[in-house]
């Protein structure tokens, strides 16, 4: 949609005192970012005095102030922070260091919950698109980089389940379920057959998709796969259906069709079919 998503946090470790433990160069990067925020504020002051569009100026002020505040956990209830914390579920010493992706397994367990907490805080403050990524942890090829399936799922499945369920419960308690659409997906699925080393490889014929909130009809499983989980057994749901579903949660599509100056890339999406069972 021409809007870059905001990615909360980084792969750094969080401490119990809520301060981020990072190397000196990363700390300097954060100080440089803060300095850039200050420069933008000064630029806005000068531009406003020169007759800069007041509406745009106010939008920038709200955006910068709200988003900067979202990253400050000092006013967040410590009990909520602890509830999101996924680090105790998979400690670093419980992950086999022989895998080259050890650091990704470790960092995912250490940060996933708090990244979803930051995502909730960003959404509350009006950030329209937020991306939380789990890096390479779902690759389970059972090679020098990746753990085999059963071991890999211990590393990533439990933190994912805990973080997502905590996020959904938190959003519901705050009355935000209809305003926030959570989309959990990947770029591909995994092979229906386990490889010779006990892992699964890339598979483009079928992939998982989970949606929650956004005012859609929840509590249902849509579609079926073949018995081996390799192919759709019912009408396939594709990327266009997902994008159209998101479009229908963002806009009144009927009004959008007649909006002047609508980019061609957006116009063609209006003819795609959303996932009908969700509406």
Secondary structure by P-SEA (a helix, b strand, c coil): ccbbbbbccccccccccccccccaaaaaaaaaaaaaaaaaaaaaaaaaaacccaaaaaaaaaaaaaaaaaaccccccaaaaaaaccccccccccccccccaaaaaaaaaacaaaaaaaaaaaaaacccbbbbbbccccccccccccccaaaaaaacaaaaaaaaaaaaaaaaaacccccbbbbbbccccccccccccccccccccbbbbbbcccccccccccccccccccccccccccaaaaaaaaaaaccaaaaaaacccccaaaaaacccccccccc
